[in-house]
Amino acid sequence: MDITTLRIVATLVSFAAFLGILAWAWSRRRAGAFEDASRLPFEQD
């Protein structure tokens, strides 16, 4: 395994992680939690 193969694998793993985070952030199941979190700075104690 040379350095080029290692770089390709690292790139593919990083891209897969990016797609996973993107899917998690845009999932409909998380929309309610994100909506609640977006209102936190505007709530008063």
N, C-alpha and C positions, 0 to 999 in steps of 0.2 A: 504494500500500500504506500504509494508515494504522496507527496504533499498536495498534488493536484486533485487526487481522488478524495483526500481528506477535506479539501476546500469545497468540492462539489457536494459532499455529504453534509457539511456544515451549512451550506447555502440551502439545500433542500430541507433540512430539519428546521432552519430558521423560517423558511417560507411556510412550511406546514404549521409551525407555531403561530405565525402571523394569521394564517387563514382560520385557525382554531379560535384565536382571540377575536377576530372579526365576526365569526359566526356566533360566538358567545355574546358579544356586545349587541348584535342586531337581532338576537332571538326574541320571539314574542313572549316567552316565559319570563324574561328578565325585564320587560318593558315597565311593569308596575314598580319594581324595585328601583329602577333608574329614574322613573318619574318622581318617586318619593325622595330620592337622594338629590334630585335637581332642585327641590323646594327647600331643602335644609338651610341654605344661607339666608332665606327670607323669613324663616320662622323666628318669633320672638320668645324669649325665655319667660 
